[in-house]
Amino acid sequence: MKQHLNKIWYKDYLWYFKIFTAGLALGFLIYGFYMDVFVEYWYIKPYPSIGIEDKFYQNHAHFQNFDLLMSFYSVQVNIITIVWLILSIFNHHKENKTWFFGVNVKLAILNWDIIMFIIFWIGIITGFRTNQLNLGDFTTAQKACTTVTHFILPILFFIYVFISFGTTTISLKKEFWIKDLWLSVSYPLFYWIYVLIRAKIWLLDYETLWAFPYPFLDIYNPFIENVSPTGMVFLIGFSFFLIFGGVQLLLTWFNNAMYKVFLKNQNKVLWYEKIIIKIKTKIKKRK
């Protein structure tokens, strides 16, 4: 396997791959928001019509479904990934030449996507095993959007990063401990702060069902017994730091290992390249 070398955008297949990935994810994300907020109300159903003076309360489900979607870690990570891909599409010539479009930021976003992918599968497996999930409870739009945004997008982004990274080695001392580690944990920690603030606002209105987007984040009903809400705040925050920091370290190690592989094989003609050369030679002879 050799290192991918950037080409001018219209000659580089990775440019088209980014367009496909961003377009697919963005399309299904917008479709999901539309179906949930305006058509199917996946989480919070609107009140029945009880009189024109209560119209505000009848229609609260639109905003609450939007707010709930935006509170999900997976939705926010999808938005971050899509925005970065779109910016990268218009700055393809800067890829792997600047920090923002380099391997460091790619690995941080991949880190967040991997955690989303793992959480999704843990939820699916445990849900079906405990009979809390039933495919019949989900609409067709819900199934399609969830599959693309939680399953297909992380895989496509992993493929993209896998092909395009390894262009440089990442110094643990000069880069990882100073920049990359803190970048990888910055969004998860900000997300945790956002969850706590949002929950406080919802609880002020006596809304407890959807105050926390995920049950394991509910500090008032902790998954660990005899731990105070304050203790859960710090415990979950510290867990985020360890998990996301650990995954970032593994990805950095993987990138550096691939860099060594690329360095070793960059000037070699590999087996699949020999096959391609033979095919091209035969085609030229026939002409």
N, C-alpha and C positions, 0 to 999 in steps of 0.2 A: 504494500500500500504506500502511495506517495502523497506528499503534501499538495493540497489544492492551491493552485496559483491563480490569483485574481486576474481576470481579463476585463476588457472594456465591456460595459453592462450588456449590450445586445449580443455579445458573443459568449457570455458566461451563463451556463445553465443554472447556477445557483441564484442568479438574479430572477429568473423565471420561477424557480422553486419558492423564493421568498414571496413573490406576487401571488402564487397559488395558495401558499399557506396562510398569508395575511388575508387574502380575499375570502377563502373558505371560512376561516374563523370569524372574521368580521361579519360576513353574511349571516351566519347562524347565530351569532351573538345578538345582532340587531333583530333578527327574526324571533329569537327567544324573548327579548324584551317586549316586542310588540305583542306576541301571543299571551304572555303572562300579564302584562299591565293593562291591555285593552280588550282582550278577547276571552281568555280561559281562566284567568285568576288562579294561578297554580297553588298559591299558599294561603291567601286571605280572600275569602269570598265577600262580595258586596252585600250590604244589608238589603233586605227586600224593600220594595217601594212602600213607604208608610206615610207619605204626605209631603207636599212641596216644601213645607217649612223645615223639614229634616233632610233636605237635599245634600247638605254638606256631609252628613253622616252616612248617607247612602253611598256617596262616591269616594269615601276615604280609602277604599280598597285599591284604587288605582295608584295612589301615591305610596301606600304601604307596601304593595307588591314591588314597586320600583325600588323603594328604600331597602327592602329585604334582599332583592337581587344584588343591589350594590354593596350590601354588607357581607356577601359571601367572598371568602378568600379566593375561590376559584374564578369568580367573575372579575375581580380586580387583577388577578394575575393574567387572565386572558387579555384584559385591556392593556396592561403593561407590555405584554408580549407583542400584541398587534401594533401598538404605537411604535415600539422599537423597530419592528419589521418594516413598517411604512417609512419611517425615517431612514432606515438602512437602504431601502429601495431607491430613495432619492439621493442617497449619499454612498452609492455602491463603490465609487472610486476611493472613498475614505476607509473602506473596510480593512481592518487589521493594520491601519496606519495611524489611527487616533485611539485614545483610551476608550471613549464612549462607544465606538464601533469596533473595538478590539475584543480579544478573547476574554478579557477580565469581566466586562459587562455581560457578554454572552453567557459566561459560566454562571454568573449571579442569577440571570433570568432563567437559565436552564435549571438551576437549583430550585427556584420557586416552582417551576413547572413540574419537576420531579416529585416534590412534596405534594403538590396538588394531585398528581397522578396516583401516588401511594394512598393518600387520604380517600380518594374516590374509590379505589378498589377495596380498601379496608371497609368502607361504608357499604359497598355493594355486597361483599362476602358476608359480613356480620349481619346485614339487614335481611338477607335471604335465609341465613341459618337460624335467625331468631324469629322468622316469619313477620318481621316488621315491614318488609318490602314486598310488594306484589306488583308485577308488571302491569296488571290490569288497572292499577290505581293511577297510572301515568298516561297522559295523552300522547298521541303520535308526535306532536311538535316537541313535547318535553323530552321524549326519548331521543329524538334526532338531535336536538340542541345539546343535550347532556353528553351524548356520545361524541359529538364533534369537539366540543369545548373542553371536556374532561379527559378524553381518551385519545382522539386523533391528533389534536393540536400538540400536546406534549410529545407525542411520538415524532411528528413532523419536525418540531423544533429541535428535538434531540438529533435527528438525522442531519438537519442543517448544520448544527454546531459540530457534530462528529466529523462531517466532511470538511468544514471550514476552519476548524481549530488546529492547534499544534503548529501554528506558524512561528511561534516564539515560545521560549521557556519562561515560566513565571517564577521570579525570585521570591522565596518564602519570606526572607528577611526584609527585602526592599519593597515588595509589592503586596504579598498576601497579608502579612500582619499589620501593615500600615493602611492599605486601601481595601483590598478585596474582601477580607473578613468582615469589615465594618459595613461595606456595601451590601454584602449578602444578608446581614442581620438587620440592617436599617429598616427595610420595608416590613418584615415580620413584626418588629417591635413597634413601628408606627401603626401597623394594622391592629395590634393588640391594644394600643392606646385608643384608637378609633372605636374598637369594639366596646371598650369600657365606657367611653363617653356616650356612645349611642345607646347602650343598655341603660345607663342612668337616665337618659331622656325618656326612653320608653317606659321605664319603671315609674317615673314621676306621673305618667298617665295611666298607671295601674295595668299596663300591658306586659304580662309576664311570659306569654307563650313564645313570642318571637323577639324578645328583648336581646337574646344572644343567638347569633346565627347558627352556632353549633352547640350541642348539649355539653360537650367536654370543656367549653369555655365559660360555662355558667358558674361564677364564683360563689353564688348563693346556694347552689345545689352541687357541691364539689364531688368529683368522682373519687376523691380520697377522703375518707371519713376523718372527722375531728380536726379538719384544717379550716382556719378562719378565712373569710373573704380576702382579707389583706394578705394572708399567707398564700392563697391561691394566685393572687395577682403576681406576686414575685416568683412563685414556683413555675407558673406557666411562662412568664417572661424569660426566666432562666432556662427553661426547657427549650423555648424557641431559639435562644442564643446557642445552646449546645447542638441542637439538631441542624439548624441552618448553617452554623459555622462548621460543623463536622462534615456535612455534605459538600460544602464549598471546598474544604481541604481535600476531600477525596477527588473532586472534579479537577482541582489544581494538579494533584499528583497524576491523574490520568492524562491531563493535557501535556505535562512534562514528559511522561512516558511515551506518548504518541510523537512528541517532538523528536525524541531520540530515534524512534522508528523511522520517521520521515527523513531525518538527517542521514541515517544509514542507507536508506533505499532510494534517495532522491536521484542519484546518478546511475542507478541500475535499471536495466530493462527487465521488467517483471514478466511472469509467465503469461498473464492475460494480455500484456502489451505485445508480446511476441505473436500471439494468436491474431491480434488486430493487424499487426504489420503484415503477416502472411496473407490475410484476407485482402488487404489493400493492394498488395503486390499482385495477387491473382486477378483482381479486378482490372488493374492497369494493363496486365498482359493481354487480357481479353479485348480491351479497347484497341 
